[in-house]
């Protein structure tokens, strides 16, 4: 399966609210070296993104930051969101 196909399938599952399945497709694309997939994977753990998307899944800001940092390692352009440190509770 091509990276674009993996991203599309992941997006489809995410839009349907199936975060677990979306993560599987994003992880496969990330394993193939795609930084866009790593960002999407991070977003599936990002409480702010999940809230905006109306997804009823508990986020994990530390896991989100880990994937955002991995996206940077894979060549993603820097954004404020990706380089923020997670807030401690």
N, CA, C and O atoms as a CHARMM CRD file, in Angstrom:
* protein
*
  356
    1    1 UNK  N      0.85000  -1.17700   0.00000 PROA 1      0.00000
    2    1 UNK  CA     0.00000   0.00000   0.00000 PROA 1      0.00000
    3    1 UNK  C      0.90000   1.24600   0.00000 PROA 1      0.00000
    4    1 UNK  O      1.87800   1.30600   0.74500 PROA 1      0.00000
    5    2 UNK  N      0.57500   2.21500  -0.81700 PROA 2      0.00000
    6    2 UNK  CA     1.33700   3.45900  -0.92500 PROA 2      0.00000
    7    2 UNK  C      1.06900   4.36700   0.27600 PROA 2      0.00000
    8    2 UNK  O      0.03000   4.25900   0.92700 PROA 2      0.00000
    9    3 UNK  N      2.01500   5.26200   0.56100 PROA 3      0.00000
   10    3 UNK  CA     1.87300   6.16600   1.70000 PROA 3      0.00000
   11    3 UNK  C      0.60000   6.99800   1.58400 PROA 3      0.00000
   12    3 UNK  O     -0.12400   7.16300   2.56500 PROA 3      0.00000
   13    4 UNK  N      0.32700   7.51800   0.40200 PROA 4      0.00000
   14    4 UNK  CA    -0.89200   8.30600   0.20500 PROA 4      0.00000
   15    4 UNK  C     -2.14800   7.51900   0.54700 PROA 4      0.00000
   16    4 UNK  O     -3.09200   8.05400   1.12900 PROA 4      0.00000
   17    5 UNK  N     -2.14700   6.24800   0.17700 PROA 5      0.00000
   18    5 UNK  CA    -3.28900   5.38200   0.49100 PROA 5      0.00000
   19    5 UNK  C     -3.41500   5.16800   2.00200 PROA 5      0.00000
   20    5 UNK  O     -4.51700   5.16300   2.55000 PROA 5      0.00000
   21    6 UNK  N     -2.27200   4.99300   2.66000 PROA 6      0.00000
   22    6 UNK  CA    -2.29300   4.81300   4.11600 PROA 6      0.00000
   23    6 UNK  C     -2.84500   6.05800   4.80500 PROA 6      0.00000
   24    6 UNK  O     -3.64800   5.95500   5.73300 PROA 6      0.00000
   25    7 UNK  N     -2.41200   7.23700   4.34900 PROA 7      0.00000
   26    7 UNK  CA    -2.91400   8.48200   4.93500 PROA 7      0.00000
   27    7 UNK  C     -4.41400   8.63700   4.69600 PROA 7      0.00000
   28    7 UNK  O     -5.15600   9.02500   5.59800 PROA 7      0.00000
   29    8 UNK  N     -4.85100   8.33400   3.48200 PROA 8      0.00000
   30    8 UNK  CA    -6.27500   8.44400   3.15800 PROA 8      0.00000
   31    8 UNK  C     -7.11200   7.49900   4.01600 PROA 8      0.00000
   32    8 UNK  O     -8.15800   7.88500   4.53800 PROA 8      0.00000
   33    9 UNK  N     -6.64800   6.26800   4.15500 PROA 9      0.00000
   34    9 UNK  CA    -7.39100   5.30400   4.99400 PROA 9      0.00000
   35    9 UNK  C     -7.41800   5.77200   6.44200 PROA 9      0.00000
   36    9 UNK  O     -8.45700   5.71100   7.10000 PROA 9      0.00000
   37   10 UNK  N     -6.27100   6.24200   6.93900 PROA 10     0.00000
   38   10 UNK  CA    -6.22200   6.76500   8.29900 PROA 10     0.00000
   39   10 UNK  C     -7.17500   7.92900   8.48400 PROA 10     0.00000
   40   10 UNK  O     -7.89800   7.99500   9.47800 PROA 10     0.00000
   41   11 UNK  N     -7.17700   8.85100   7.52600 PROA 11     0.00000
   42   11 UNK  CA    -8.08400  10.00700   7.59200 PROA 11     0.00000
   43   11 UNK  C     -9.54200   9.57100   7.61000 PROA 11     0.00000
   44   11 UNK  O    -10.35800  10.12600   8.34600 PROA 11     0.00000
   45   12 UNK  N     -9.86300   8.57200   6.79400 PROA 12     0.00000
   46   12 UNK  CA   -11.23700   8.07100   6.73500 PROA 12     0.00000
   47   12 UNK  C    -11.66800   7.50500   8.08900 PROA 12     0.00000
   48   12 UNK  O    -12.76200   7.79700   8.57200 PROA 12     0.00000
   49   13 UNK  N    -10.81000   6.70200   8.68900 PROA 13     0.00000
   50   13 UNK  CA   -11.13300   6.14400  10.00700 PROA 13     0.00000
   51   13 UNK  C    -11.24500   7.24800  11.06000 PROA 13     0.00000
   52   13 UNK  O    -12.14200   7.21800  11.90300 PROA 13     0.00000
   53   14 UNK  N    -10.33200   8.22000  11.00700 PROA 14     0.00000
   54   14 UNK  CA   -10.37300   9.30100  11.99000 PROA 14     0.00000
   55   14 UNK  C    -11.65700  10.10000  11.86700 PROA 14     0.00000
   56   14 UNK  O    -12.28300  10.42800  12.87500 PROA 14     0.00000
   57   15 UNK  N    -12.06100  10.42000  10.63200 PROA 15     0.00000
   58   15 UNK  CA   -13.30600  11.16600  10.43200 PROA 15     0.00000
   59   15 UNK  C    -14.52200  10.38300  10.90000 PROA 15     0.00000
   60   15 UNK  O    -15.54100  10.96700  11.26700 PROA 15     0.00000
   61   16 UNK  N    -14.41300   9.05300  10.88600 PROA 16     0.00000
   62   16 UNK  CA   -15.50700   8.20500  11.36300 PROA 16     0.00000
   63   16 UNK  C    -15.45600   8.03000  12.88000 PROA 16     0.00000
   64   16 UNK  O    -16.34700   7.41700  13.46800 PROA 16     0.00000
   65   17 UNK  N    -14.40600   8.57100  13.51400 PROA 17     0.00000
   66   17 UNK  CA   -14.28300   8.46600  14.96700 PROA 17     0.00000
   67   17 UNK  C    -13.55800   7.22800  15.44200 PROA 17     0.00000
   68   17 UNK  O    -13.50100   6.96600  16.64300 PROA 17     0.00000
   69   18 UNK  N    -12.99600   6.45500  14.51200 PROA 18     0.00000
   70   18 UNK  CA   -12.27300   5.23400  14.86400 PROA 18     0.00000
   71   18 UNK  C    -10.78300   5.56400  14.97700 PROA 18     0.00000
   72   18 UNK  O    -10.01000   5.31900  14.05200 PROA 18     0.00000
   73   19 UNK  N    -10.39800   6.11900  16.11600 PROA 19     0.00000
   74   19 UNK  CA    -9.03300   6.58800  16.33700 PROA 19     0.00000
   75   19 UNK  C     -8.04300   5.42800  16.32300 PROA 19     0.00000
   76   19 UNK  O     -6.95300   5.55500  15.76500 PROA 19     0.00000
   77   20 UNK  N     -8.40400   4.31400  16.92100 PROA 20     0.00000
   78   20 UNK  CA    -7.49000   3.17200  16.99000 PROA 20     0.00000
   79   20 UNK  C     -7.10500   2.68900  15.59100 PROA 20     0.00000
   80   20 UNK  O     -5.93200   2.42100  15.33200 PROA 20     0.00000
   81   21 UNK  N     -8.07200   2.57700  14.69700 PROA 21     0.00000
   82   21 UNK  CA    -7.77100   2.13700  13.32800 PROA 21     0.00000
   83   21 UNK  C     -6.97500   3.19000  12.57700 PROA 21     0.00000
   84   21 UNK  O     -6.05700   2.85500  11.82900 PROA 21     0.00000
   85   22 UNK  N     -7.31600   4.46400  12.76800 PROA 22     0.00000
   86   22 UNK  CA    -6.57300   5.54200  12.11900 PROA 22     0.00000
   87   22 UNK  C     -5.10700   5.48000  12.52900 PROA 22     0.00000
   88   22 UNK  O     -4.21800   5.62700  11.69000 PROA 22     0.00000
   89   23 UNK  N     -4.85800   5.26600  13.80000 PROA 23     0.00000
   90   23 UNK  CA    -3.47200   5.19700  14.29100 PROA 23     0.00000
   91   23 UNK  C     -2.68600   4.09300  13.60200 PROA 23     0.00000
   92   23 UNK  O     -1.50500   4.27200  13.30500 PROA 23     0.00000
   93   24 UNK  N     -3.31800   2.95600  13.34200 PROA 24     0.00000
   94   24 UNK  CA    -2.61800   1.85200  12.68200 PROA 24     0.00000
   95   24 UNK  C     -2.11600   2.26300  11.30200 PROA 24     0.00000
   96   24 UNK  O     -0.97600   1.97000  10.94100 PROA 24     0.00000
   97   25 UNK  N     -2.96000   2.93900  10.53300 PROA 25     0.00000
   98   25 UNK  CA    -2.55700   3.36500   9.18800 PROA 25     0.00000
   99   25 UNK  C     -1.51200   4.46800   9.24600 PROA 25     0.00000
  100   25 UNK  O     -0.56100   4.46200   8.46400 PROA 25     0.00000
  101   26 UNK  N     -1.67700   5.41700  10.16500 PROA 26     0.00000
  102   26 UNK  CA    -0.68500   6.47900  10.30100 PROA 26     0.00000
  103   26 UNK  C      0.66200   5.91300  10.75400 PROA 26     0.00000
  104   26 UNK  O      1.71200   6.37300  10.30500 PROA 26     0.00000
  105   27 UNK  N      0.63300   4.93400  11.62800 PROA 27     0.00000
  106   27 UNK  CA     1.88000   4.35000  12.10900 PROA 27     0.00000
  107   27 UNK  C      2.61400   3.62200  10.98700 PROA 27     0.00000
  108   27 UNK  O      3.83900   3.69200  10.89500 PROA 27     0.00000
  109   28 UNK  N      1.87000   2.92800  10.14200 PROA 28     0.00000
  110   28 UNK  CA     2.50600   2.24000   9.00500 PROA 28     0.00000
  111   28 UNK  C      3.17500   3.24800   8.08500 PROA 28     0.00000
  112   28 UNK  O      4.28800   3.01800   7.61300 PROA 28     0.00000
  113   29 UNK  N      2.50000   4.36700   7.82700 PROA 29     0.00000
  114   29 UNK  CA     3.09100   5.38800   6.96100 PROA 29     0.00000
  115   29 UNK  C      4.27900   6.06600   7.63700 PROA 29     0.00000
  116   29 UNK  O      5.25700   6.40900   6.97200 PROA 29     0.00000
  117   30 UNK  N      4.20300   6.25900   8.93700 PROA 30     0.00000
  118   30 UNK  CA     5.32300   6.83600   9.68400 PROA 30     0.00000
  119   30 UNK  C      6.51400   5.89200   9.64100 PROA 30     0.00000
  120   30 UNK  O      7.65000   6.33000   9.45700 PROA 30     0.00000
  121   31 UNK  N      6.26100   4.61100   9.80800 PROA 31     0.00000
  122   31 UNK  CA     7.33900   3.62600   9.74000 PROA 31     0.00000
  123   31 UNK  C      8.03200   3.64400   8.38000 PROA 31     0.00000
  124   31 UNK  O      9.20700   3.29300   8.26800 PROA 31     0.00000
  125   32 UNK  N      7.29200   4.06000   7.34400 PROA 32     0.00000
  126   32 UNK  CA     7.86500   4.17300   6.00000 PROA 32     0.00000
  127   32 UNK  C      8.59800   5.50300   5.81400 PROA 32     0.00000
  128   32 UNK  O      9.15200   5.76300   4.74700 PROA 32     0.00000
  129   33 UNK  N      8.60100   6.35200   6.86300 PROA 33     0.00000
  130   33 UNK  CA     9.36600   7.59000   6.82500 PROA 33     0.00000
  131   33 UNK  C      8.59900   8.84200   6.47400 PROA 33     0.00000
  132   33 UNK  O      9.21000   9.86100   6.15100 PROA 33     0.00000
  133   34 UNK  N      7.27000   8.80100   6.52600 PROA 34     0.00000
  134   34 UNK  CA     6.46900   9.95800   6.14300 PROA 34     0.00000
  135   34 UNK  C      6.18500  10.86500   7.35100 PROA 34     0.00000
  136   34 UNK  O      5.52600  10.44700   8.30300 PROA 34     0.00000
  137   35 UNK  N      6.68400  12.10000   7.30400 PROA 35     0.00000
  138   35 UNK  CA     6.49800  13.02300   8.42500 PROA 35     0.00000
  139   35 UNK  C      5.04700  13.46400   8.56400 PROA 35     0.00000
  140   35 UNK  O      4.59300  13.74500   9.67300 PROA 35     0.00000
  141   36 UNK  N      4.30900  13.53100   7.45200 PROA 36     0.00000
  142   36 UNK  CA     2.89400  13.92700   7.53600 PROA 36     0.00000
  143   36 UNK  C      2.10400  12.92200   8.37300 PROA 36     0.00000
  144   36 UNK  O      1.20800  13.29500   9.13000 PROA 36     0.00000
  145   37 UNK  N      2.44800  11.65800   8.22500 PROA 37     0.00000
  146   37 UNK  CA     1.77700  10.61700   9.00300 PROA 37     0.00000
  147   37 UNK  C      2.11900  10.75100  10.48000 PROA 37     0.00000
  148   37 UNK  O      1.26400  10.53300  11.33700 PROA 37     0.00000
  149   38 UNK  N      3.36400  11.10900  10.78300 PROA 38     0.00000
  150   38 UNK  CA     3.76300  11.28400  12.18600 PROA 38     0.00000
  151   38 UNK  C      2.99200  12.43700  12.82300 PROA 38     0.00000
  152   38 UNK  O      2.59600  12.35900  13.98600 PROA 38     0.00000
  153   39 UNK  N      2.78000  13.50900  12.05700 PROA 39     0.00000
  154   39 UNK  CA     1.97700  14.62200  12.57700 PROA 39     0.00000
  155   39 UNK  C      0.54200  14.17000  12.82900 PROA 39     0.00000
  156   39 UNK  O     -0.03900  14.47400  13.87000 PROA 39     0.00000
  157   40 UNK  N     -0.02000  13.44500  11.87000 PROA 40     0.00000
  158   40 UNK  CA    -1.39100  12.95100  12.05500 PROA 40     0.00000
  159   40 UNK  C     -1.47400  12.00800  13.23900 PROA 40     0.00000
  160   40 UNK  O     -2.43800  12.04300  14.00500 PROA 40     0.00000
  161   41 UNK  N     -0.46700  11.16600  13.38900 PROA 41     0.00000
  162   41 UNK  CA    -0.45000  10.23900  14.52100 PROA 41     0.00000
  163   41 UNK  C     -0.38300  11.02000  15.82800 PROA 41     0.00000
  164   41 UNK  O     -1.09300  10.69500  16.78000 PROA 41     0.00000
  165   42 UNK  N      0.45700  12.03800  15.88000 PROA 42     0.00000
  166   42 UNK  CA     0.51200  12.89500  17.06200 PROA 42     0.00000
  167   42 UNK  C     -0.82600  13.53100  17.36300 PROA 42     0.00000
  168   42 UNK  O     -1.24000  13.61600  18.51900 PROA 42     0.00000
  169   43 UNK  N     -1.49800  13.97700  16.32200 PROA 43     0.00000
  170   43 UNK  CA    -2.80200  14.62200  16.50900 PROA 43     0.00000
  171   43 UNK  C     -3.81500  13.67500  17.13400 PROA 43     0.00000
  172   43 UNK  O     -4.70100  14.11900  17.86500 PROA 43     0.00000
  173   44 UNK  N     -3.70100  12.36900  16.85800 PROA 44     0.00000
  174   44 UNK  CA    -4.66000  11.42400  17.44500 PROA 44     0.00000
  175   44 UNK  C     -4.47100  11.26600  18.94600 PROA 44     0.00000
  176   44 UNK  O     -5.31200  10.67300  19.62300 PROA 44     0.00000
  177   45 UNK  N     -3.36800  11.79600  19.46800 PROA 45     0.00000
  178   45 UNK  CA    -3.12500  11.79500  20.91100 PROA 45     0.00000
  179   45 UNK  C     -3.26400  13.19000  21.51300 PROA 45     0.00000
  180   45 UNK  O     -3.25300  13.34100  22.73500 PROA 45     0.00000
  181   46 UNK  N     -3.39300  14.20400  20.67300 PROA 46     0.00000
  182   46 UNK  CA    -3.39500  15.60500  21.09200 PROA 46     0.00000
  183   46 UNK  C     -4.77700  15.99900  21.62700 PROA 46     0.00000
  184   46 UNK  O     -5.73900  16.05800  20.86100 PROA 46     0.00000
  185   47 UNK  N     -4.88400  16.26800  22.93400 PROA 47     0.00000
  186   47 UNK  CA    -6.19500  16.60500  23.50300 PROA 47     0.00000
  187   47 UNK  C     -6.86800  17.79700  22.82500 PROA 47     0.00000
  188   47 UNK  O     -8.08800  17.79900  22.65700 PROA 47     0.00000
  189   48 UNK  N     -6.09800  18.80500  22.43500 PROA 48     0.00000
  190   48 UNK  CA    -6.68700  19.98100  21.77500 PROA 48     0.00000
  191   48 UNK  C     -7.28000  19.59300  20.41800 PROA 48     0.00000
  192   48 UNK  O     -8.39400  19.99800  20.08400 PROA 48     0.00000
  193   49 UNK  N     -6.53300  18.80900  19.64200 PROA 49     0.00000
  194   49 UNK  CA    -7.04300  18.37100  18.34400 PROA 49     0.00000
  195   49 UNK  C     -8.28300  17.49900  18.51400 PROA 49     0.00000
  196   49 UNK  O     -9.29000  17.70100  17.83400 PROA 49     0.00000
  197   50 UNK  N     -8.20600  16.54100  19.41500 PROA 50     0.00000
  198   50 UNK  CA    -9.33500  15.63800  19.61600 PROA 50     0.00000
  199   50 UNK  C    -10.58800  16.39000  20.02500 PROA 50     0.00000
  200   50 UNK  O    -11.68800  16.05900  19.58000 PROA 50     0.00000
  201   51 UNK  N    -10.42800  17.40100  20.87100 PROA 51     0.00000
  202   51 UNK  CA   -11.56300  18.20600  21.30200 PROA 51     0.00000
  203   51 UNK  C    -12.15900  18.97100  20.12500 PROA 51     0.00000
  204   51 UNK  O    -13.37500  18.98100  19.93600 PROA 51     0.00000
  205   52 UNK  N    -11.29700  19.61400  19.33200 PROA 52     0.00000
  206   52 UNK  CA   -11.77600  20.36800  18.15700 PROA 52     0.00000
  207   52 UNK  C    -12.45800  19.45400  17.15000 PROA 52     0.00000
  208   52 UNK  O    -13.43300  19.84700  16.51000 PROA 52     0.00000
  209   53 UNK  N    -11.94400  18.23300  17.01000 PROA 53     0.00000
  210   53 UNK  CA   -12.49800  17.29200  16.04100 PROA 53     0.00000
  211   53 UNK  C    -13.75900  16.60700  16.55900 PROA 53     0.00000
  212   53 UNK  O    -14.44000  15.90800  15.80800 PROA 53     0.00000
  213   54 UNK  N    -14.07100  16.80300  17.83200 PROA 54     0.00000
  214   54 UNK  CA   -15.25500  16.18000  18.41100 PROA 54     0.00000
  215   54 UNK  C    -15.10400  14.68600  18.62500 PROA 54     0.00000
  216   54 UNK  O    -16.09200  13.95600  18.69400 PROA 54     0.00000
  217   55 UNK  N    -13.85400  14.23100  18.73000 PROA 55     0.00000
  218   55 UNK  CA   -13.58300  12.81000  18.94200 PROA 55     0.00000
  219   55 UNK  C    -13.59600  12.53700  20.43300 PROA 55     0.00000
  220   55 UNK  O    -12.92900  13.22800  21.20300 PROA 55     0.00000
  221   56 UNK  N    -14.33700  11.55200  20.83100 PROA 56     0.00000
  222   56 UNK  CA   -14.49200  11.22900  22.24800 PROA 56     0.00000
  223   56 UNK  C    -13.45700  10.18700  22.67800 PROA 56     0.00000
  224   56 UNK  O    -13.79200   9.04800  23.00300 PROA 56     0.00000
  225   57 UNK  N    -12.20800  10.60400  22.67000 PROA 57     0.00000
  226   57 UNK  CA   -11.10000   9.76500  23.10000 PROA 57     0.00000
  227   57 UNK  C    -10.22900  10.59400  24.01800 PROA 57     0.00000
  228   57 UNK  O    -10.01700  11.78100  23.77000 PROA 57     0.00000
  229   58 UNK  N     -9.72600   9.99000  25.06600 PROA 58     0.00000
  230   58 UNK  CA    -8.83900  10.69600  25.97500 PROA 58     0.00000
  231   58 UNK  C     -7.49200  10.88100  25.28700 PROA 58     0.00000
  232   58 UNK  O     -6.92500   9.93100  24.74900 PROA 58     0.00000
  233   59 UNK  N     -6.99000  12.09800  25.30800 PROA 59     0.00000
  234   59 UNK  CA    -5.70600  12.38500  24.69600 PROA 59     0.00000
  235   59 UNK  C     -4.55200  12.11600  25.64300 PROA 59     0.00000
  236   59 UNK  O     -4.74300  11.87300  26.83400 PROA 59     0.00000
  237   60 UNK  N     -3.37000  12.16500  25.09600 PROA 60     0.00000
  238   60 UNK  CA    -2.13900  11.98500  25.85800 PROA 60     0.00000
  239   60 UNK  C     -1.12400  12.98900  25.32100 PROA 60     0.00000
  240   60 UNK  O     -0.44200  12.71100  24.33500 PROA 60     0.00000
  241   61 UNK  N     -1.01700  14.16600  25.96600 PROA 61     0.00000
  242   61 UNK  CA    -0.15200  15.20700  25.41800 PROA 61     0.00000
  243   61 UNK  C      1.31800  14.80300  25.33100 PROA 61     0.00000
  244   61 UNK  O      2.02700  15.28400  24.44700 PROA 61     0.00000
  245   62 UNK  N      1.78800  13.94600  26.21000 PROA 62     0.00000
  246   62 UNK  CA     3.18200  13.50800  26.15100 PROA 62     0.00000
  247   62 UNK  C      3.40200  12.62400  24.92100 PROA 62     0.00000
  248   62 UNK  O      4.40700  12.76500  24.22500 PROA 62     0.00000
  249   63 UNK  N      2.47200  11.72400  24.65900 PROA 63     0.00000
  250   63 UNK  CA     2.55300  10.87000  23.46700 PROA 63     0.00000
  251   63 UNK  C      2.43900  11.71300  22.19900 PROA 63     0.00000
  252   63 UNK  O      3.14400  11.46500  21.22000 PROA 63     0.00000
  253   64 UNK  N      1.55500  12.70700  22.21500 PROA 64     0.00000
  254   64 UNK  CA     1.40700  13.60200  21.06200 PROA 64     0.00000
  255   64 UNK  C      2.72900  14.30100  20.77300 PROA 64     0.00000
  256   64 UNK  O      3.17500  14.34400  19.62600 PROA 64     0.00000
  257   65 UNK  N      3.35600  14.84800  21.81100 PROA 65     0.00000
  258   65 UNK  CA     4.63700  15.55200  21.62700 PROA 65     0.00000
  259   65 UNK  C      5.71300  14.61100  21.08900 PROA 65     0.00000
  260   65 UNK  O      6.54500  15.01300  20.27700 PROA 65     0.00000
  261   66 UNK  N      5.69300  13.38000  21.53700 PROA 66     0.00000
  262   66 UNK  CA     6.67000  12.40700  21.05500 PROA 66     0.00000
  263   66 UNK  C      6.53500  12.21600  19.54500 PROA 66     0.00000
  264   66 UNK  O      7.53600  12.18500  18.82900 PROA 66     0.00000
  265   67 UNK  N      5.30400  12.08900  19.06400 PROA 67     0.00000
  266   67 UNK  CA     5.08700  11.91100  17.62400 PROA 67     0.00000
  267   67 UNK  C      5.38500  13.19400  16.86300 PROA 67     0.00000
  268   67 UNK  O      5.91100  13.14000  15.75100 PROA 67     0.00000
  269   68 UNK  N      5.06000  14.34200  17.43500 PROA 68     0.00000
  270   68 UNK  CA     5.39200  15.61000  16.77500 PROA 68     0.00000
  271   68 UNK  C      6.90900  15.76100  16.63900 PROA 68     0.00000
  272   68 UNK  O      7.39500  16.20800  15.60100 PROA 68     0.00000
  273   69 UNK  N      7.65400  15.39400  17.67700 PROA 69     0.00000
  274   69 UNK  CA     9.11900  15.45000  17.59400 PROA 69     0.00000
  275   69 UNK  C      9.64400  14.47100  16.54700 PROA 69     0.00000
  276   69 UNK  O     10.59500  14.77100  15.82400 PROA 69     0.00000
  277   70 UNK  N      9.01700  13.30200  16.47400 PROA 70     0.00000
  278   70 UNK  CA     9.41700  12.31400  15.46900 PROA 70     0.00000
  279   70 UNK  C      9.17500  12.87400  14.06600 PROA 70     0.00000
  280   70 UNK  O      9.98400  12.65300  13.16400 PROA 70     0.00000
  281   71 UNK  N      8.07100  13.59500  13.87600 PROA 71     0.00000
  282   71 UNK  CA     7.79000  14.22200  12.58000 PROA 71     0.00000
  283   71 UNK  C      8.90900  15.19200  12.21400 PROA 71     0.00000
  284   71 UNK  O      9.33100  15.24300  11.05800 PROA 71     0.00000
  285   72 UNK  N      9.38900  15.95900  13.18300 PROA 72     0.00000
  286   72 UNK  CA    10.50300  16.87300  12.93400 PROA 72     0.00000
  287   72 UNK  C     11.75100  16.09500  12.51900 PROA 72     0.00000
  288   72 UNK  O     12.47500  16.50700  11.61300 PROA 72     0.00000
  289   73 UNK  N     11.99200  14.97500  13.18500 PROA 73     0.00000
  290   73 UNK  CA    13.14100  14.13500  12.84500 PROA 73     0.00000
  291   73 UNK  C     13.03800  13.59900  11.41900 PROA 73     0.00000
  292   73 UNK  O     14.05000  13.35400  10.76300 PROA 73     0.00000
  293   74 UNK  N     11.80000  13.42000  10.94800 PROA 74     0.00000
  294   74 UNK  CA    11.57600  12.90300   9.59400 PROA 74     0.00000
  295   74 UNK  C     11.57000  14.01200   8.53900 PROA 74     0.00000
  296   74 UNK  O     11.41500  13.74200   7.34800 PROA 74     0.00000
  297   75 UNK  N     11.74300  15.27500   8.98800 PROA 75     0.00000
  298   75 UNK  CA    11.84000  16.37100   8.02900 PROA 75     0.00000
  299   75 UNK  C     10.67700  17.33500   7.98100 PROA 75     0.00000
  300   75 UNK  O     10.62100  18.18700   7.09400 PROA 75     0.00000
  301   76 UNK  N      9.75000  17.22300   8.91100 PROA 76     0.00000
  302   76 UNK  CA     8.60600  18.13900   8.92400 PROA 76     0.00000
  303   76 UNK  C      9.07800  19.56300   9.21000 PROA 76     0.00000
  304   76 UNK  O     10.01900  19.75700   9.97900 PROA 76     0.00000
  305   77 UNK  N      8.43400  20.55900   8.60000 PROA 77     0.00000
  306   77 UNK  CA     8.75800  21.94000   8.95200 PROA 77     0.00000
  307   77 UNK  C      8.31600  22.21000  10.38700 PROA 77     0.00000
  308   77 UNK  O      7.30700  21.67100  10.84200 PROA 77     0.00000
  309   78 UNK  N      9.06900  23.04000  11.09300 PROA 78     0.00000
  310   78 UNK  CA     8.72700  23.34600  12.48700 PROA 78     0.00000
  311   78 UNK  C      7.47600  24.21000  12.55500 PROA 78     0.00000
  312   78 UNK  O      7.27400  25.11700  11.74900 PROA 78     0.00000
  313   79 UNK  N      6.64400  23.89700  13.54500 PROA 79     0.00000
  314   79 UNK  CA     5.48700  24.72300  13.87700 PROA 79     0.00000
  315   79 UNK  C      5.48500  24.91600  15.38300 PROA 79     0.00000
  316   79 UNK  O      6.07900  24.12900  16.11900 PROA 79     0.00000
  317   80 UNK  N      4.81900  25.95900  15.83200 PROA 80     0.00000
  318   80 UNK  CA     4.73700  26.19700  17.27600 PROA 80     0.00000
  319   80 UNK  C      4.12500  25.00700  18.00000 PROA 80     0.00000
  320   80 UNK  O      4.55800  24.65600  19.09800 PROA 80     0.00000
  321   81 UNK  N      3.13900  24.39700  17.40100 PROA 81     0.00000
  322   81 UNK  CA     2.43500  23.27000  18.03600 PROA 81     0.00000
  323   81 UNK  C      3.38200  22.10000  18.28200 PROA 81     0.00000
  324   81 UNK  O      3.30700  21.43300  19.31400 PROA 81     0.00000
  325   82 UNK  N      4.25400  21.86400  17.34300 PROA 82     0.00000
  326   82 UNK  CA     5.13300  20.70500  17.45700 PROA 82     0.00000
  327   82 UNK  C      6.26100  20.90400  18.45200 PROA 82     0.00000
  328   82 UNK  O      6.79700  19.92800  18.97800 PROA 82     0.00000
  329   83 UNK  N      6.62600  22.13100  18.71600 PROA 83     0.00000
  330   83 UNK  CA     7.77400  22.34200  19.58400 PROA 83     0.00000
  331   83 UNK  C      7.38500  22.76700  20.99300 PROA 83     0.00000
  332   83 UNK  O      8.25600  22.94400  21.84400 PROA 83     0.00000
  333   84 UNK  N      6.10400  22.93100  21.25100 PROA 84     0.00000
  334   84 UNK  CA     5.65100  23.25300  22.60600 PROA 84     0.00000
  335   84 UNK  C      5.90500  22.08300  23.52600 PROA 84     0.00000
  336   84 UNK  O      5.78300  20.92700  23.12100 PROA 84     0.00000
  337   85 UNK  N      6.25200  22.37500  24.74500 PROA 85     0.00000
  338   85 UNK  CA     6.37000  21.32100  25.75300 PROA 85     0.00000
  339   85 UNK  C      4.99400  21.05700  26.32300 PROA 85     0.00000
  340   85 UNK  O      4.22000  21.99200  26.52900 PROA 85     0.00000
  341   86 UNK  N      4.67300  19.79600  26.58200 PROA 86     0.00000
  342   86 UNK  CA     3.37800  19.52100  27.18200 PROA 86     0.00000
  343   86 UNK  C      3.31000  20.12200  28.57800 PROA 86     0.00000
  344   86 UNK  O      4.29600  20.13200  29.31500 PROA 86     0.00000
  345   87 UNK  N      2.14400  20.61700  28.92400 PROA 87     0.00000
  346   87 UNK  CA     1.95100  21.20100  30.25500 PROA 87     0.00000
  347   87 UNK  C      1.79700  20.07800  31.26600 PROA 87     0.00000
  348   87 UNK  O      1.10000  19.09300  31.01900 PROA 87     0.00000
  349   88 UNK  N      2.44600  20.23700  32.38900 PROA 88     0.00000
  350   88 UNK  CA     2.28300  19.24000  33.44800 PROA 88     0.00000
  351   88 UNK  C      1.08200  19.61700  34.28800 PROA 88     0.00000
  352   88 UNK  O      0.79800  20.79400  34.50700 PROA 88     0.00000
  353   89 UNK  N      0.41000  18.63400  34.73700 PROA 89     0.00000
  354   89 UNK  CA    -0.81700  18.85100  35.51600 PROA 89     0.00000
  355   89 UNK  C     -0.51200  18.89000  36.97800 PROA 89     0.00000
  356   89 UNK  O     -1.41800  19.06400  37.79300 PROA 89     0.00000
